[in-house]
Amino acid sequence: MDETEDNRAPSSRRRLQRLAAHLETLSLPPEAQLIRSYCSKIAVSKSDDYTVLGEYLAGAYKLERDKIFQFFRQNPSLQTPVEIGKDEHRQLAMRQLLALVRKGGIRPLRYLLEEPAKYFAVAEAVGTVDISLGIKLGVQFSLWGGTVMNLGTKRHRDAYFEGIDNIDFPGCFAMTELHHGSNVQGIQTTATFDRLHQEFVINTPNEGATKWWIGNAAVHGKFATVFARLKLSSPNSHIDVDMGVHAFIVPIRHLEDHSVMPGVEIRDCGYKVGLNGVDNGALRFHGVRIPRENLLNRFGDVLENGEYSSDLPTVSKRFAATLGELVGGRVGLAHGSVGVLKTAATIAIRYSLLRQQFGPPNQPEVSILDYQSQQQKLMPMLASAYAFHFSAQYLVKRYGEMKLTQDDEIIADVHALSAGLKSYITSYTAKALSICRESCGGHGYAAVNRFGSLRNDHDIFQTFEGDNTVLLQQVAGDLLKQYKRKFEGGALTVTWTYLRESMSTYLSQTNPVITHRDGEGHLRDPTFQLEAFQYRTAKLLHTAALRLRKHSKQLGSFGAWNRCLNHLLTLAESHIESVILSKFVDAVKSCENAEARVVLKLLCDLYALERIWEDIGTYRNEDYVATNKAKAIHRLVENLCFEIRGVAGKLVDAFGIPDYMLRAPIGLQSGQYSEYVHYIGF
């Protein structure tokens, strides 16, 4: 059959050829041969044909990442063993952090303040070593250090910067309480100003106000940023006036002998599902006195005479400004979760290329990644890892711009992006970790192959810095505000600009010619993909607004919100997927190496079309995609998975995780089985 005949072959024949190629050595169709030839030349630098793509992913901070990897390679005693108890793990995590800072020359607090992108690159590399170490670094520098630097003023930076940066002042972030987590405005710990002694008195008024899950508190912390309700005496009554939630520096242990401060109670939260290298504790305060200067007073201060001073006129505005400065934690979790996904995908894909199972009669066994079922588990995951990488890079860039400019529009953009991406990426990664474990069969269950620890350690990412469901509701709420603003003639912030046209045309009839187009060129056109994602978001936004208006008349605003909650969560996820795809499309266009760009385009197409297929019911119900087009999308998803399988090993190599950091025997680049059996003593 010549090329012309092959192009005219019935779809059933082409499908059989594709499927047969999964298990037999057949000639690939011409278009597959072309793509495969490109894929085999991702880069031509030396002998590593993933070098160009790897450098494109690593960006400007490859040297910082590799410096951390080399440090742990040169200090094997600091590597976390497979079997380790809670107390030993906690001490090891502290030794690892101290060694990185004091011997390795890493200065995370400086990076966070001066070059945030470098900080997040370092944090991802550190999380590859041990997620517990990554979280401990985040507690010390992003949470404890970040609150002092961002919520305090010059006097706090002068007094605490060096001690935090070199870890002479290990600290905690004491916000969450036993009865209050996501609802920070509901916390009950109090800080009452004593004008006579110029001190704040910190109290835990009841059991529910116990500070809970406080990282660094159980063993290592000497200070805590305590979030409490500021109480000031009223000149006209004996009732204290509640000025809302503020942050205070509270010493919890003596610097000299590490003994617990008077009035402070510390308890150990004990073993957790994961992250047992982090010493989470519970704190109670009984009349603990701190100087007036320990109030972190950037957004509100108490003068010597007991008067309150702030440039922000209301409690709600001060609270919003305070929480706004803490958004870096969400940025870090989104970024770090991508790193976990890269690690898990690398292990699962390398093992799937190595492991052989069954095959045609009287023929050698084939790799399990040659099976379509395995491809459709792992290839969309690989595409998602790349998609998330570029969206997380964009988020970090916007965060850096926010810190530099304090521009209101960028602040709004970062708040929405960080809430949505943190929620979406961490939820996806949590599910992907289980899929990776299952994809590696019984060997995926061995602790040494890391899926168990990765899954357990990462699981809490879905709760850290805001429960994912709550964060998605914030995104939905922001979308509805933008929707209202659009129809009132206001400007949309950057994240939502794509909705301007979509919301104007969502009621128009879909072009029947477009709905039936099913050619590969059309389906792989980023314009079609982006418009499909954005159409779905705009439609969900419009119908959510209508439903909320309808139910508010009978149920009130809270009841209407709850009645439409699942709809709103779907809306938020749809919006975030649109943002992720748009950043992936941008990254493909920006890649200067032609061969690497071809492979990135394959991944981008798979990400887009697999997401469309997963929600094909919505598109069919809206008559946005005709039956023949839906079938063509499904076929193309299968074909793209097959094509990407051919270069999957190179694509995970490009993540740049060396074997001595990956550590899972079945995920190494070579000698996997030898390392595995050596581990148990053969």
C-alpha positions in Angstrom: 0.0 0.0 0.0 1.5 3.4 -1.0 1.2 6.6 1.1 -1.8 7.8 -0.9 -3.7 4.6 -0.4 -2.9 4.6 3.3 -4.2 8.1 3.8 -7.5 7.0 2.2 -7.7 3.8 4.2 -10.9 3.4 6.2 -10.6 4.5 9.8 -11.2 1.0 11.0 -8.1 -0.2 9.1 -5.9 2.7 10.4 -7.1 1.9 14.0 -6.2 -1.8 13.6 -2.8 -0.8 12.4 -2.2 1.4 15.3 -3.4 -1.2 17.9 -1.4 -3.9 16.3 1.7 -1.8 16.5 1.4 -1.9 20.2 2.3 -5.6 20.3 3.9 -6.3 17.0 6.7 -4.9 14.9 4.8 -3.2 12.1 5.5 -0.2 9.8 4.0 2.9 11.4 1.8 5.1 9.3 3.7 8.0 7.6 2.5 10.6 10.1 3.6 8.5 13.0 7.0 7.9 11.3 7.4 11.7 10.9 6.6 12.4 14.6 8.8 9.5 15.8 11.7 10.9 13.8 11.3 14.2 15.4 10.9 12.6 18.8 14.2 10.7 18.4 15.9 14.1 18.0 14.7 16.0 21.0 18.1 17.5 21.1 21.5 16.9 19.5 23.7 18.0 22.3 26.4 15.4 23.0 25.0 12.0 24.0 22.1 13.2 26.1 19.3 13.7 23.7 17.1 15.3 26.4 19.6 18.0 27.3 17.9 20.9 25.4 14.4 20.0 26.7 15.8 19.6 30.2 17.5 23.0 30.2 14.3 24.6 28.9 12.4 23.1 31.8 15.0 24.0 34.4 15.1 27.6 33.3 17.4 30.1 35.0 17.8 28.1 38.2 19.3 24.8 37.1 22.6 25.6 38.9 20.8 26.1 42.2 18.9 22.8 41.8 22.0 20.9 40.8 24.0 22.5 43.7 21.5 21.0 46.2 21.5 17.6 44.5 25.3 17.5 44.6 25.4 18.5 48.2 23.4 15.5 49.2 25.4 13.3 46.9 28.5 14.4 48.7 26.9 13.9 52.1 25.2 10.5 52.0 24.7 10.4 55.8 22.1 13.2 55.3 20.0 11.0 52.9 16.7 9.9 54.4 16.7 6.1 54.8 13.7 4.0 53.8 13.0 2.8 57.4 13.2 5.5 60.0 11.2 6.3 63.2 9.5 9.5 64.0 12.0 10.9 66.5 15.0 10.0 64.3 13.3 11.4 61.2 12.7 14.7 63.0 16.3 15.1 64.1 17.5 14.2 60.6 15.3 16.8 59.0 16.7 19.4 61.3 20.3 18.3 60.6 19.5 18.3 56.8 18.2 21.9 57.0 21.1 23.2 59.1 23.6 21.6 56.9 22.1 23.0 53.7 22.1 26.5 55.2 25.4 26.5 57.1 27.5 24.2 55.0 25.7 24.2 51.6 25.5 28.0 51.4 21.8 28.1 50.7 20.0 31.2 51.9 16.3 30.6 51.4 15.0 33.7 53.3 17.1 36.0 51.1 15.9 34.3 48.0 12.3 34.6 49.2 12.6 38.3 49.7 14.9 39.2 46.8 14.3 36.6 44.1 11.3 34.4 44.8 11.7 32.3 41.7 15.1 31.1 43.0 13.5 30.3 46.4 10.8 28.1 44.8 13.3 26.3 42.6 15.4 25.5 45.7 12.3 24.4 47.6 11.3 22.0 44.8 14.8 20.5 44.8 14.8 20.1 48.5 11.4 18.4 48.4 13.0 15.9 46.0 15.4 14.9 48.8 12.6 14.4 51.3 9.2 16.1 51.4 9.5 16.4 55.2 12.7 18.5 54.7 10.9 20.6 52.0 8.0 21.3 54.5 10.4 22.1 57.3 12.2 24.6 55.1 8.9 26.1 54.2 7.9 26.5 57.8 11.1 28.1 58.8 11.5 30.5 55.9 8.2 31.0 54.1 5.8 30.8 57.1 7.7 31.9 60.2 10.2 34.1 58.3 7.7 35.3 55.7 5.3 36.5 58.3 7.9 38.4 60.3 9.3 40.0 57.1 6.0 40.7 55.3 3.7 41.5 58.2 6.3 43.3 60.3 8.2 46.6 59.8 11.8 47.6 59.8 12.3 47.0 63.5 11.3 43.4 63.1 13.5 42.8 60.1 16.5 44.4 61.9 15.9 42.2 64.9 15.1 38.9 63.3 16.4 38.6 59.7 19.8 37.2 60.5 18.6 34.8 63.1 15.9 33.4 60.9 18.1 33.2 57.8 20.9 31.3 59.6 18.4 29.3 61.7 19.6 30.6 65.1 15.9 31.5 65.5 14.0 28.4 64.5 10.3 29.3 64.5 6.7 28.3 64.0 3.6 29.6 62.2 0.7 29.4 64.8 -2.5 30.1 63.0 -4.6 26.9 62.9 -6.6 26.1 66.0 -8.3 22.9 67.1 -11.8 24.3 66.2 -10.7 26.6 63.4 -8.6 25.9 60.3 -9.9 27.5 57.0 -12.0 30.0 58.8 -9.1 32.1 60.2 -11.5 35.0 61.1 -13.0 32.6 63.7 -9.9 31.9 65.7 -10.2 32.5 69.4 -6.7 33.0 70.8 -6.6 36.6 72.3 -3.9 39.2 72.7 -5.0 41.9 75.2 -3.0 45.1 75.5 -1.9 46.0 79.0 -1.2 49.8 78.7 0.4 50.0 82.2 3.1 47.5 81.3 3.2 48.2 77.6 2.7 44.5 76.9 0.3 42.2 75.1 -1.1 39.3 77.1 -1.6 36.1 75.0 -4.2 33.7 76.2 -5.9 30.5 75.0 -9.4 31.1 76.3 -10.8 27.6 75.8 -9.8 24.1 74.5 -11.0 24.9 71.0 -8.5 27.8 70.8 -5.5 25.4 71.2 -3.0 26.1 68.3 -2.9 22.7 66.5 -0.7 21.1 63.8 2.0 23.7 64.4 5.1 22.7 62.4 8.4 23.1 64.4 6.5 23.4 67.7 6.9 20.0 69.2 10.7 19.9 69.2 12.7 22.6 67.5 10.9 25.9 67.5 12.0 28.8 69.8 9.6 31.4 68.4 6.1 31.4 67.0 4.1 33.9 64.9 0.8 33.7 66.8 -2.4 34.8 65.1 -4.7 36.1 67.8 -7.6 38.5 68.2 -6.3 41.9 69.3 -8.2 43.2 72.3 -8.0 46.9 73.4 -9.6 48.5 76.4 -12.6 50.7 75.7 -12.4 54.1 77.4 -16.2 54.1 77.9 -16.7 50.6 79.2 -15.1 47.6 80.9 -15.5 45.5 77.7 -12.5 45.1 75.5 -12.9 46.1 71.9 -12.0 43.3 69.3 -9.8 44.8 66.6 -9.7 41.6 64.6 -7.0 39.0 63.9 -3.3 40.2 64.1 0.0 38.5 64.2 2.5 38.5 67.2 6.0 37.2 67.7 5.8 35.0 70.8 8.9 33.3 72.2 8.0 29.7 73.2 11.4 28.4 74.3 14.5 30.0 75.8 17.3 30.6 73.3 20.0 29.5 75.8 18.8 26.2 77.1 15.7 25.4 75.0 13.5 25.2 78.0 9.8 26.1 77.6 8.8 29.7 78.3 6.6 30.4 81.4 2.9 30.2 80.6 3.5 28.3 77.4 2.3 24.7 77.1 3.6 22.5 74.3 2.4 19.1 73.3 3.4 16.7 70.5 0.8 15.9 67.9 2.5 12.5 67.5 2.6 10.2 64.5 0.9 11.4 61.3 -0.1 9.6 58.1 3.0 11.1 56.6 5.6 13.9 57.0 6.9 12.4 60.3 10.1 14.4 59.8 8.1 17.5 60.7 7.6 18.0 64.4 4.0 19.2 64.6 2.8 20.3 68.0 0.0 22.0 69.9 0.4 25.2 71.8 -1.6 26.8 74.7 -0.9 30.2 76.2 -1.7 31.2 79.8 -1.1 34.9 80.4 2.1 35.0 78.3 3.4 38.5 78.2 5.3 40.0 75.2 6.5 43.5 74.5 4.2 45.9 72.6 6.9 45.9 69.8 6.2 42.2 69.1 3.0 43.1 67.3 3.7 42.7 63.6 2.4 46.1 62.8 2.6 46.6 59.0 -1.2 46.9 58.7 -2.1 48.0 62.2 -0.3 49.2 65.3 -1.1 50.0 69.0 0.4 53.2 70.3 1.8 53.6 73.8 -1.4 55.3 74.9 -3.4 52.2 73.8 -4.8 53.9 70.7 -5.1 51.8 67.5 -3.5 53.1 64.3 -3.9 51.8 60.7 -4.0 53.1 57.2 -6.7 50.5 56.5 -10.2 51.7 57.7 -11.9 48.4 58.6 -11.3 45.0 60.2 -12.1 43.2 57.0 -9.6 45.2 54.9 -6.8 44.7 57.5 -7.6 41.0 57.6 -7.6 40.7 53.8 -4.3 42.6 53.6 -2.8 40.3 56.3 -3.8 37.1 54.5 -2.8 38.5 51.2 0.8 38.6 52.3 0.7 34.9 53.1 -0.1 33.7 49.6 3.4 32.5 49.1 2.6 29.3 51.0 0.0 28.4 48.3 2.5 29.2 45.5 5.0 27.0 47.2 2.6 24.0 47.5 1.5 24.2 43.9 5.1 24.4 42.8 6.2 21.6 45.1 3.4 19.3 44.1 4.6 19.5 40.5 7.9 18.2 41.8 6.3 15.3 43.5 4.4 14.4 40.3 7.6 14.5 38.3 9.3 12.1 40.7 6.4 9.6 40.7 5.9 9.8 36.9 9.7 9.2 36.4 9.6 6.1 38.6 6.4 4.6 37.1 7.4 5.3 33.4 10.9 4.0 33.7 9.7 0.8 35.4 6.9 0.4 32.7 9.6 0.6 30.0 11.7 -2.0 31.8 9.0 -4.4 32.9 8.1 -7.0 30.3 4.9 -9.0 30.5 3.3 -11.4 28.0 3.3 -10.8 24.2 2.4 -12.4 20.9 2.6 -16.2 20.6 6.2 -17.5 20.3 7.5 -13.9 20.5 9.5 -12.1 23.2 7.6 -10.5 26.0 6.8 -6.8 25.5 7.2 -3.8 27.8 4.1 -3.1 29.8 4.2 0.5 28.5 3.5 -1.0 25.0 0.0 -1.8 26.3 -2.6 0.7 25.5 -4.1 0.5 29.0 -0.8 1.4 30.6 -0.2 4.2 28.1 -3.5 5.8 28.9 -2.8 5.7 32.6 0.7 7.2 32.4 1.0 9.3 29.2 -1.8 11.9 30.1 -0.1 12.1 33.5 3.2 12.9 31.9 1.6 15.5 29.8 -0.1 17.0 32.9 3.3 17.1 34.7 4.6 19.2 31.8 1.5 21.4 31.8 1.6 22.0 35.5 5.3 22.8 35.3 4.7 25.7 33.0 1.6 27.0 34.9 3.5 26.9 38.2 6.4 28.8 36.6 3.9 31.4 35.5 2.5 31.6 39.0 5.9 32.1 40.5 6.7 34.8 37.9 3.5 36.6 38.8 4.2 36.3 42.5 7.6 37.9 42.0 6.0 40.7 40.1 3.4 41.1 42.9 6.2 41.4 45.5 8.1 43.9 43.4 5.3 46.2 42.3 2.4 45.7 44.9 0.1 46.4 41.9 -3.5 45.7 42.9 -4.3 44.0 39.6 -1.4 41.6 40.0 -2.2 41.0 43.6 -5.8 39.9 42.6 -4.3 37.8 39.8 -1.9 36.0 42.1 -4.5 35.3 44.8 -6.9 33.7 42.3 -4.1 31.7 40.5 -2.5 30.5 43.7 -5.8 29.3 45.2 -6.8 27.6 42.0 -3.5 26.0 41.0 -2.7 24.9 44.5 -6.1 23.1 44.7 -6.1 21.7 41.2 -2.5 20.5 41.0 -2.3 18.9 44.5 -5.6 17.1 44.0 -4.4 15.7 40.7 -1.1 14.7 42.1 -2.7 12.9 45.0 -4.7 10.7 42.6 -1.8 10.3 40.3 0.4 8.9 43.1 -2.0 6.0 43.6 -2.2 5.4 39.8 1.6 5.2 39.7 1.7 2.8 42.5 -0.9 0.5 40.9 0.9 0.8 37.5 4.0 -0.7 39.0 2.2 -3.7 40.4 3.6 -5.5 43.4 7.0 -3.8 43.1 5.2 -0.4 43.5 4.2 -1.6 47.0 7.8 -1.9 48.2 8.6 1.0 50.5 12.1 1.3 48.8 10.4 2.3 45.6 8.9 5.4 47.3 5.3 5.5 46.2 4.0 4.9 49.7 6.1 7.7 51.3 5.4 10.1 48.4 1.7 9.4 48.6 1.5 9.7 52.4 3.8 12.8 52.6 2.1 14.6 49.8 -1.5 13.9 50.9 -1.7 16.8 53.3 -0.9 19.2 50.5 -4.6 19.1 49.8 -5.2 20.6 53.2 -2.2 22.8 53.8 -2.7 26.6 53.3 -6.4 26.1 52.7 -8.6 23.1 52.1 -8.8 22.5 48.4 -12.6 22.6 48.3 -12.6 25.9 50.1 -9.9 27.3 47.7 -12.0 26.3 44.7 -14.9 28.2 46.2 -12.7 31.3 46.4 -11.9 30.9 42.8 -15.6 30.5 41.9 -16.4 33.6 44.0 -13.8 35.6 42.2 -15.1 34.5 38.8 -18.6 35.6 39.7 -17.2 39.0 40.8 -15.5 39.3 37.5 -18.7 38.3 35.7 -20.6 41.0 37.4 -17.8 43.6 36.7 -17.8 42.6 33.0 -21.5 43.4 32.6 -21.1 46.6 34.6 -18.4 47.8 32.2 -15.4 47.3 34.5 -12.0 46.0 33.5 -11.2 42.3 34.0 -8.0 41.4 35.7 -5.4 39.4 33.8 -6.5 35.9 34.8 -10.0 36.4 33.4 -9.4 38.5 30.2 -10.2 35.5 28.0 -13.7 35.5 29.4 -14.5 38.8 27.8 -15.2 37.4 24.4 -16.5 34.1 25.6 -19.1 35.6 27.9 -20.3 37.8 25.1 -21.0 34.9 22.8 -22.0 32.0 25.0 -25.6 32.2 23.9 -24.8 32.3 20.2 -25.5 29.2 18.2 -22.5 27.0 17.6 -21.4 26.8 14.0 -22.6 23.3 12.8 -19.6 23.1 10.4 -17.2 23.5 13.3 -19.0 21.1 15.6 -18.5 18.3 13.0 -14.9 19.1 12.0 -12.8 16.1 13.0 -9.6 16.3 11.1 -6.4 15.9 13.1 -5.1 19.4 12.0 -8.3 21.0 13.5 -8.2 19.0 16.7 -4.6 19.8 17.3 -5.1 23.5 16.6 -4.5 25.3 19.9 -7.2 27.8 18.9 -9.8 25.0 18.9 -8.5 23.6 22.1 -8.4 26.9 24.0 -11.8 28.0 22.7 -13.3 24.7 23.8 -11.9 25.1 27.3 -13.0 28.7 27.5 -16.5 28.0 26.1 -17.1 25.5 28.8 -15.9 27.9 31.5 -18.0 30.8 30.2 -21.1 28.6 30.0 -20.6 27.3 33.5 -20.1 30.8 34.8 -23.3 32.1 33.1 -25.5 29.2 34.3 -24.0 29.5 37.8 -24.9 33.1 38.0 -28.5 32.4 36.8 -28.9 29.5 39.4 -27.6 31.6 42.3 -29.9 34.4 41.4 -32.9 32.0 41.2 -32.2 30.2 44.5 -31.2 33.4 46.5 -34.8 34.5 46.4 -35.9 31.5 48.5 -32.8 30.3 50.3 -30.8 33.5 50.8 -27.2 33.9 49.6 -25.6 31.2 51.8 -28.3 28.7 51.0 -28.1 29.4 47.3 -24.3 29.0 47.4 -24.6 25.7 49.1 -27.3 24.5 46.7 -25.1 25.3 43.7 -21.8 24.2 45.3 -20.9 21.3 43.0 -21.6 23.5 40.0 -19.3 26.2 41.4 -16.5 23.7 42.1 -16.8 22.5 38.5 -16.7 26.1 37.3 -13.5 26.8 39.3 -11.8 23.6 38.0 -12.8 24.4 34.4 -11.3 27.9 34.7 -8.0 26.6 36.1 -7.7 24.1 33.3 -8.1 26.9 30.9 -5.3 28.8 32.5 -3.1 25.8 32.6 -3.7 25.1 28.9 -3.0 28.7 27.9 0.3 28.7 29.7 1.3 25.4 28.1 0.4 26.8 24.6 2.6 29.8 25.4 5.5 27.6 26.5 5.3 25.6 23.3 5.5 28.7 21.2 8.4 30.1 23.3 10.5 27.0 22.9 13.3 28.0 20.4 14.5 24.4 19.7 12.4 23.1 16.8 12.6 19.4 17.7 11.9 20.0 21.4 9.0 22.2 20.3 7.4 19.3 18.3 7.5 17.0 21.3 6.1 19.7 23.6 3.3 20.2 21.1 2.5 16.5 21.3 2.3 16.7 25.1 0.2 19.9 25.0 -2.3 18.3 22.5 -2.6 15.3 24.7 -3.2 17.4 27.8 -5.9 19.4 26.0 -7.7 16.6 24.1 -7.6 14.2 27.1 -9.3 16.8 29.2 -11.9 17.5 26.6 -12.6 13.7 26.3 -12.9 13.3 30.0 -15.7 15.9 30.0 -17.1 15.0 26.6 -20.6 14.7 28.0 -20.7 18.4 28.7 -19.6 19.3 25.2 -22.1 16.8 23.7 -25.0 18.1 25.8 -24.2 21.7 24.6 -23.9 20.5 20.9 -20.4 21.9 20.9 -19.0 18.6 19.7 -20.8 16.3 17.3 -20.7 12.5 17.6 -18.1 12.0 14.8 -15.9 14.7 16.4 -16.1 13.1 19.8 -15.0 9.8 18.4 -12.2 11.5 16.5 -11.0 13.1 19.7 -11.0 9.7 21.5 -9.0 8.1 18.7 -6.5 11.0 18.7 -6.0 10.7 22.4 -5.1 7.0 22.0 -2.8 7.8 19.1 -1.0 10.6 21.0 -0.5 8.3 24.0 1.1 5.8 21.6 3.4 8.4 20.0 4.5 9.9 23.4 5.2 6.4 24.7 8.0 6.2 22.1 9.9 9.1 23.8 8.5 8.8 27.4 11.9 7.8 28.8 13.5 10.9 27.3 10.7 13.1 28.6 11.1 12.0 32.2 14.9 12.2 31.8 14.3 15.9 31.0 13.0 16.4 34.5 16.6 16.3 35.6 16.2 14.1 38.7 19.5 12.1 39.1 19.3 8.5 40.2 21.0 9.3 43.6 18.1 11.7 44.3 15.4 9.5 42.8 16.6 6.5 44.9 13.7 4.2 43.9 15.5 1.1 42.4 12.7 0.4 39.9 12.9 4.0 38.7 16.7 4.2 38.0 18.0 4.9 34.5 19.8 1.5 34.4 20.5 -1.5 36.5 17.1 -1.4 38.1 16.6 -5.0 39.0 20.2 -5.3 40.2 19.7 -2.4 42.6 16.4 -3.8 43.7 17.7 -7.3 44.6 20.8 -5.8 46.2 18.6 -3.8 48.5 17.3 -7.0 50.1 20.7 -8.6 50.4 21.4 -10.7 47.3 
